[in-house]
Amino acid sequence: MNTRHVWPYRLILILVGITQIFPILVTLVYTFTTGWVKAIPSGWTMKNWVEIFTQHPDFWLSMKNSLII
């Protein structure tokens, strides 16, 4: 393939990669907030993570099952 025609394919791959990872990143940010106001999150907290790791024993069972599969 000619090097002149390589950059459009790389640009497409980068754009597709961004669109694929963006929802995952937004979901991760949302787990650290108390709510979402318009375009930005409001109030940062670790409450959700502490609760899932300490108060829900089913979480660890589901993680084990996910790794086995």
Backbone as CSV, one residue per row, in Angstrom:
resi,resn,N_x,N_y,N_z,CA_x,CA_y,CA_z,C_x,C_y,C_z
1,MET,0.846,-1.170,0.000,0.000,0.000,0.000,0.895,1.237,0.000
2,ASN,0.518,2.187,-0.771,1.266,3.421,-0.888,1.164,4.227,0.406
3,THR,2.251,4.862,0.822,2.243,5.607,2.083,1.336,6.822,2.026
4,ARG,1.020,7.314,0.831,0.097,8.447,0.728,-1.308,8.053,1.143
5,HIS,-1.651,6.789,0.986,-3.016,6.345,1.261,-3.166,5.680,2.622
6,VAL,-2.112,5.664,3.413,-2.181,5.008,4.716,-2.866,5.893,5.742
7,TRP,-2.659,7.185,5.722,-3.194,8.056,6.766,-4.718,8.071,6.845
8,PRO,-5.474,7.969,5.739,-6.934,7.934,5.912,-7.396,6.706,6.697
9,TYR,-6.741,5.576,6.492,-7.112,4.361,7.214,-6.775,4.485,8.695
10,ARG,-5.645,5.087,8.985,-5.273,5.298,10.386,-6.232,6.268,11.059
11,LEU,-6.628,7.306,10.360,-7.583,8.261,10.903,-8.918,7.586,11.200
12,ILE,-9.374,6.741,10.296,-10.622,6.015,10.514,-10.500,5.092,11.716
13,LEU,-9.373,4.389,11.835,-9.166,3.516,12.992,-9.144,4.301,14.293
14,ILE,-8.523,5.453,14.306,-8.491,6.285,15.510,-9.890,6.770,15.868
15,LEU,-10.647,7.224,14.899,-12.013,7.697,15.159,-12.918,6.575,15.663
16,VAL,-12.799,5.411,15.069,-13.592,4.269,15.522,-13.181,3.874,16.935
17,GLY,-11.885,3.895,17.212,-11.402,3.570,18.550,-11.930,4.534,19.594
18,ILE,-11.945,5.825,19.269,-12.466,6.824,20.202,-13.948,6.598,20.454
19,THR,-14.703,6.328,19.407,-16.139,6.122,19.598,-16.424,4.832,20.371
20,GLN,-15.536,3.873,20.306,-15.736,2.630,21.045,-15.382,2.778,22.521
21,ILE,-14.361,3.564,22.841,-13.907,3.664,24.224,-14.622,4.781,24.990
22,PHE,-15.210,5.742,24.306,-15.866,6.865,24.966,-16.971,6.442,25.931
23,PRO,-17.902,5.560,25.561,-18.941,5.146,26.518,-18.375,4.460,27.760
24,ILE,-17.295,3.712,27.599,-16.673,3.046,28.744,-16.084,4.082,29.690
25,LEU,-15.406,5.081,29.145,-14.824,6.129,29.977,-15.894,6.950,30.695
26,VAL,-16.973,7.276,30.007,-18.054,8.043,30.627,-18.711,7.235,31.741
27,THR,-18.908,5.961,31.527,-19.472,5.107,32.569,-18.552,5.040,33.776
28,LEU,-17.266,4.928,33.564,-16.306,4.908,34.659,-16.335,6.218,35.440
29,VAL,-16.381,7.345,34.743,-16.466,8.644,35.425,-17.764,8.736,36.215
30,TYR,-18.854,8.248,35.646,-20.156,8.312,36.321,-20.156,7.525,37.628
31,THR,-19.388,6.452,37.720,-19.362,5.674,38.951,-18.701,6.425,40.096
32,PHE,-17.909,7.444,39.783,-17.235,8.233,40.816,-17.998,9.508,41.192
33,THR,-19.200,9.695,40.674,-19.934,10.929,40.944,-21.224,10.656,41.699
34,THR,-21.765,11.725,42.287,-23.056,11.607,42.979,-24.208,11.879,42.029
35,GLY,-23.953,12.472,40.915,-24.986,12.747,39.925,-24.382,13.370,38.686
36,TRP,-25.205,13.526,37.673,-24.731,14.088,36.422,-25.628,15.267,36.074
37,VAL,-25.023,16.463,36.010,-25.774,17.678,35.718,-25.366,18.174,34.346
38,LYS,-26.301,18.152,33.421,-26.069,18.556,32.033,-24.872,17.827,31.440
39,ALA,-23.766,18.514,31.186,-22.638,17.877,30.504,-21.497,17.505,31.430
40,ILE,-21.573,17.902,32.701,-20.478,17.617,33.617,-20.997,16.915,34.871
41,PRO,-20.177,16.082,35.476,-20.594,15.400,36.700,-20.566,16.353,37.891
42,SER,-21.402,16.065,38.888,-21.407,16.881,40.099,-21.054,16.003,41.286
43,GLY,-20.202,16.477,42.143,-19.838,15.786,43.365,-19.106,14.479,43.131
44,TRP,-17.856,14.427,43.540,-17.044,13.232,43.381,-17.079,12.417,44.660
45,THR,-17.210,11.110,44.540,-17.283,10.243,45.703,-16.770,8.846,45.364
46,MET,-16.348,8.135,46.388,-15.952,6.735,46.231,-17.014,5.816,46.843
47,LYS,-18.153,6.383,47.246,-19.200,5.625,47.931,-19.653,4.409,47.123
48,ASN,-19.835,4.569,45.840,-20.315,3.458,45.006,-19.325,2.300,44.998
49,TRP,-18.039,2.621,44.890,-17.015,1.574,44.846,-16.867,0.896,46.202
50,VAL,-16.877,1.683,47.273,-16.769,1.105,48.615,-17.950,0.190,48.888
51,GLU,-19.135,0.627,48.499,-20.335,-0.184,48.727,-20.284,-1.503,47.963
52,ILE,-19.891,-1.457,46.706,-19.888,-2.691,45.910,-18.842,-3.680,46.397
53,PHE,-17.701,-3.189,46.875,-16.645,-4.090,47.334,-16.873,-4.616,48.736
54,THR,-17.603,-3.886,49.578,-17.737,-4.287,50.981,-19.110,-4.815,51.362
55,GLN,-20.166,-4.359,50.719,-21.505,-4.705,51.174,-22.247,-5.674,50.265
56,HIS,-21.671,-6.049,49.160,-22.343,-6.946,48.222,-21.465,-8.163,47.943
57,PRO,-21.640,-9.241,48.692,-20.810,-10.430,48.461,-21.058,-11.069,47.090
58,ASP,-22.213,-10.811,46.497,-22.488,-11.351,45.163,-21.550,-10.778,44.110
59,PHE,-21.011,-9.607,44.366,-20.082,-8.995,43.420,-18.863,-9.878,43.203
60,TRP,-18.281,-10.376,44.272,-17.087,-11.207,44.146,-17.409,-12.532,43.473
61,LEU,-18.582,-13.074,43.723,-19.000,-14.297,43.042,-19.148,-14.046,41.535
62,SER,-19.722,-12.908,41.188,-19.885,-12.600,39.772,-18.534,-12.359,39.098
63,MET,-17.594,-11.752,39.827,-16.253,-11.553,39.260,-15.572,-12.897,39.018
64,LYS,-15.724,-13.824,39.961,-15.143,-15.164,39.801,-15.760,-15.862,38.608
65,ASN,-17.077,-15.791,38.481,-17.756,-16.433,37.356,-17.337,-15.807,36.020
66,SER,-17.134,-14.512,36.015,-16.702,-13.834,34.791,-15.309,-14.279,34.369
67,LEU,-14.434,-14.479,35.327,-13.075,-14.915,35.001,-13.047,-16.355,34.533
68,ILE,-13.926,-17.174,35.088,-13.981,-18.582,34.679,-14.485,-18.703,33.243
69,ILE,-15.460,-17.930,32.899,-16.022,-17.973,31.539,-14.992,-17.445,30.581
